[in-house]
Amino acid sequence: MNTSFGPYRKLQKRARQIALVAGASELLGWDAETGMPPAGLAFRAEQLAFLGGQAHRSWTAGVVGGWIKACEDAGFDPASPEAANVREWRRAYDRATKLPAALVEKFERIRAVAREAWRKARERSEFALFRPHLEKLLDLNRRKADCLGFAESPYDALLDGYEPGARAARLRVVFDSLKAEIGLILGPAMERSAGTPSDLLQGNYPLAAQMAFNREVAGAFGFDFSAGRIDATTHPFCCTVGAGDCRLTTRYRENDFTYSLYSILHEAGHGLYEQGLPAEQFGTPLGTAASLGIHESQSRLWENHVGRDPSFWEHWHPIACRHFPGLERFRPEQLTAAVNRVAPTFIRTESDQVTYDLHILLRFEIEVEMLEGRLAVADLPARWNDTFARLTGLKVSRDSEGCLQDIHWSLGDLGYFPTYTLGNLNAAQLMARARAEQPGMDASLAKGEYTALLAWLRDRIHRHGLRYPPDELIQRATGEPTGAAAHLACLRRKFGVSS
Amino acid sequence: MNTSFGPYRKLQKRARQIALVAGASELLGWDAETGMPPAGLAFRAEQLAFLGGQAHRSWTAGVVGGWIKACEDAGFDPASPEAANVREWRRAYDRATKLPAALVEKFERIRAVAREAWRKARERSEFALFRPHLEKLLDLNRRKADCLGFAESPYDALLDGYEPGARAARLRVVFDSLKAEIGLILGPAMERSAGTPSDLLQGNYPLAAQMAFNREVAGAFGFDFSAGRIDATTHPFCCTVGAGDCRLTTRYRENDFTYSLYSILHEAGHGLYEQGLPAEQFGTPLGTAASLGIHESQSRLWENHVGRDPSFWEHWHPIACRHFPGLERFRPEQLTAAVNRVAPTFIRTESDQVTYDLHILLRFEIEVEMLEGRLAVADLPARWNDTFARLTGLKVSRDSEGCLQDIHWSLGDLGYFPTYTLGNLNAAQLMARARAEQPGMDASLAKGEYTALLAWLRDRIHRHGLRYPPDELIQRATGEPTGAAAHLACLRRKFGVSS
C-alpha cells in the first residue's frame, strides 16, 4: 500500500483544497485585525462564515468518509507516514460528522450573543449579565461531548479536540503535583524579585526602534522573513496564511519595549514551528502542528527558556543599546531580573512564569467541575475567588479581574486552557533534553547562536507534524511522557529554591 | 413579478456567494501586491486559481441557467431594476458557459508562459522571443470570439466583455475624429509647455508627507477612509475586497510628489465610484460598476478634470506648502502648468493628457487588424513604429519602448485598451454636463469643495450600477452618446487652441 492508492490520493487532494480555502480565511482574519477598514466588518464576517461552512461541507461529504474507510481497509503499514494521515483524517472526520448541523448552528448563534454579553459583563464587572449565556454554552458543550463520546469525563471529549489523546484524569495527576510545588517556589521567588522595581525598565522606546530590534532577534532565532512578516494588532498572534507565509503580530507600548519584544519571542516560537513543518505535506496532518500544547511548547521555549535565560541579555544587551541607548545604564543581569520578576497578578496574560500555571490550574478545575455537573454556573465567582486567594494570596474584588477576564468561555471554548500549561511543561522538558544532548548549548546561547537548538527542535518536533500523537511525540523527543519535573526544576534553579 | 420570485432570489443568493469568494480572491490579490512574503507566491497562485475555478463552477452550474430562464419567462417589467439584473446575469452566464473548459484551461496555460516570455522579451527588447506566444494568444482569442459569437468583427466579442454593447465599428468613427483633432492640438500644446521645464517640481518630498497630503486630498474628494485605505504597490490600483472595503494603492518617488499624488487622484476616482455603488445590491449587477470605460471615466474625471484644473492648485497650493515647504517658491499657476506639461513619450503610462489617447488609438487599430487577420504578428513591430512616428513624431528605436511596453497582450487581453479612451471621453462629457447644470461648480472647485460634484456623479452614474448599459448610462447622464467633442473642447480650452 502506498501513496498512489486512489482513495488516499483523493483525500490528499481534498485536504489540499480545504487548506487553500482555510488559508484564504486565515488571511481574511489576519486582515480584519491588521488593516481592514471598520465598515468592512459585516461583509467580512459573512465571508468567513461562508468559507468556513464551505470547508466544513467539503470535509464532511459522504465520499470523504468512504475514502477514509477504503484506506483503513486497505491497511497501510501502521508505522508509515500514510497511516498517520489516515488516523488523523479519521479523527477529524469523526469529530466533524458526529455533531449534528443543528447543534453546530445553535452553538454559533449562542456564541455570537454570548460574546457580546461577556464584553458588557466584563466592562461592568457584572457576572449576572454573562451567567445565563454561560449556562447555555455549558449545556451545549455537554451535548457536544455526548455526541463526540467519551469514556470517563465529558471534559475528555472537548480536550481531545485541542490535544489529541489527552485525558482529564491524567492531567489532574500532573497538575496537582505542579500546584503543590509551585506553592513552595512562589514565596522565595517573590522575595528574590523584591529588589527589582516593576518599573525598572520604563523609558521612551520609539516604535520604529522596537520593530527593528524585534525583527533582529526573531531573525536571529531563525524566523524566515522571506516566508513571514510581523504586524501590529491588539492581541499578538501567529497565523499561517499558506505554505511559505507565516505571520506574527505584536503590540507596542512606547514606555516598555519588553511588552512587544516578549510577545514576538513567543509568537516567533510558534512561527518557527510552522516554518519547520514539512512544506510538501502542507494541508495534510503530516504537515500540521501536533496539538495546541505542542505549539505552545515551542512558543514558551523561545520566550522563556531562551528569552528569559540569563544568556539572552548577555548577548543582546549591547545590541539592544544600539536601538535603545537608554539601556546603557543597566547591566545584563538587571535586564534578566526585570523580565523574570515574580509577583502574582489577577490577570493571567500579565502573570509571571511562576504563577502563570496557577491561573491555568484554576480554570481547568472549574471547567471540569462545571462540565461534570459538580459546580453550578451561579457558584462560579465564589469558587473562583476562593481558590484564587488560596493559590496566590490575592483577593479578587471585581469579577472583571476574576472569572470574567478571559474571552475563551464566551466563545464556548472549554477544554482549551490546559494546553497552555502543557506547553509550559513540554517546553521545559524539551529544553532540558536539548541541553543534555548538546553540551555546548549554553555557550551557543550566550553568543546568540540558535542554529543548533532550532535544528534539534526541527528534528525532534517540527518535521513530524502530526505523525505521532502529542504524548508520543514528547516521549520520543525527550524519553519521557509530559510531566512537571523539568518545569519545576527550571523554576527552582532560576529562583534559587532547593527541591 | 417582484424580488420574492423564487428563481430570482436564488440568483441573488448565488451571486452573493460568488461575491463572497471573489472578495476573498481580491484580498489575496491585494495582499500579494502589498505585503505577502515572497515564499508565499506559489501557494497564493494555487489559491487564486482554485477560488477562481470555484466561483466559475458555481456560476456556470446548470441550475443557474435554469433560474435565469425562469426569470426571463416570468417577465419582469423591462424598466424594473430586477430586469436589469436578469439581463446582466444572462450576459455573464452566456459569456461564461459559451467557452469550453478546455479552451479556458489552454488559455490559462499559454498566458502563464506568455507572460514570462514577454518579461524576458521586454527586458532584452527582443520581439522574436514574444512573437510565437502572441501568435498563440491571438489564435486563442479568435477561437474565443467564435465561441462567444459576433455580428461584424471578432473584436466585438472581446470588447463586449469589458464594455457591454460597444462595437469596433462605432468606436472607429469616434476614434478617427479624435485622432485627427488631437493632431491639431498637439503642436500648440507642446509649444505652450515649452516654458515649463520637465524637472520644475523636482525636490525632496519625504514619503510620510506625501502620504499625509494624498490622504488629505482623497478625503476632501469624498473618499471614505472608514470604508477604505491606501497602500503602496509597484503599480497603482483600486480594488474592492468587500462591501465597505475599497482599497487604493500608489507608488512613491521621493523627488516628485506628483507621481504618487496623481495616481491617488486617479485611483480615488475609481474608489469613489465603488463607494457610491448601492451597498444593498453588492454582488449583483445593480451593485456593480457599469463597465471599464465608465470606471475609467470616474478616475479620469477626478485626476484630470479636477486635479489638473487650475482651480485645484488655487485651493491646494497653500495646503501643499504645509506638507512640502519647498513648494512655497512656486505660484499655483506654475504647479498647474507643470502637471499639464505636454510632450510626447514612448511610454503610454507616462504620457500627457493630449497624447495619451494616441497611444490607445494605435493599440486599438493594431488589435483589430490582428484579430481580423489583416496584420500578421510578425509585422507588428514595423506597423507599431510607423504609426507611432506618424502620430507623435517620435521614432521608436527599441521594441521595449514600443510594442513590448504593455503587459496586456501577454495576458491575452485584447479589446481592453479602448476602455481607457472611452474613459477619457466620458470623463470630459460628464464634467461638461456637470458644469452646465451646476453654475457654481467652478467657484466650488476653487474652494476645494467637491460635495456637489460628487453628489452629481453619485446621482447620474454611481447609484445605477449596471442598471443601464454604459452607452445608455452616458446618454441619460449627459444627454448624448459617448463622443469626442467634450474631450477635444476641454483640451483646446486648456491649451488655448481655437477649434
Interface residues (C-beta under 8 A of the other chain):
Chain A: Q17 L20 V21 G23 A24 S25 L27 L28 D31 G35 M36 P37 P38 A39 G40 L41 A42 F43 R44 E46 Q47 F50 L51 D224 F225 S226 A227 G228 R229 D231 V241 G242 A243 G244 D245 F282
Chain B: Q17 L20 V21 G23 A24 S25 L27 L28 D31 G35 M36 P37 P38 A39 G40 L41 A42 F43 R44 E46 Q47 F50 L51 D224 F225 S226 A227 G228 R229 D231 V241 G242 A243 G244 D245 F282
